[in-house]
Amino acid sequence: MANLAFVGTAHIHTPSFMTKIQESDGDHVSYVYDHDGARAQKDAATLGAEVVGLERILTDETIDAVVVCT
């Protein structure tokens, strides 16, 4: 079980990564950051995550891994 964050969600494979995480048993996405606010909001809603700034992701000690999809 991992607590994850997405940094950038523009990559063409991002939707399949999100689907795999949602299908996994116990992994959870807490945060989404993207420089495009509308895209960040859309993807965060899909994942049930919060849109935050990059600094929040990098300083949150509860985040186990970051998925970079820029």
N, C-alpha and C positions, 0 to 999 in steps of 0.2 A: 504494500500500500504506500502510495507516494502522494504528497501534496505538491502540486505542480503550478507553474505559471507559464503563460505564453508571452513571449516578447516578439512582437511583430507577427502579423497573421496574413500577410499579403501573398505568401508563397502558394503556388498552385496546388500543392499537396496538403495544405493546412486542413481543409475539410476532412480528408481521410485520416489525418492524425487525430483530429477532434473526435471522430467517430470511434476510432480504436480506443482512445482513452475512455470515452463514455461506455464502451462495451467491456472495459476491463473491470475486474473485480476489486474494488476498493480504491483505485486511483481517483484523485479529485483535483480539479483545477480551481484554484482560489482566485487568481488574478489574470487579467489580460491587459497588455499594453500594446498599443500601436500608435504611430504618429498620426494616423488618420482616425479621428475620433468616431466617425460614423461606423467605420469598419470595426473598431474596438468594441463599440456598443453592441453591434450585431453579433459578433463572435462571443462576447461575454454572455449575452442573453442565451445563446445556443448552449453554452457550457454551464450556465448557472453560476457564473463568476462575477467578480467585481472589476470594473475598469479602474486602473490606478496608474500612477506615474512610475517610471522606470526605477526611481530611487526606492520606492516602497517595496518593490519586488526584490531588489538587491539587498535590502537591509532586513527583510523579514526572515528571521531564523527558522520559522516553521516551514519554509519552502524547501522541499527536498531536491527539486530539479527544475530547470527552466527549458522550455521548448522554444527554440529560436526559429522562426519561420519568416524571415525577411527576404 
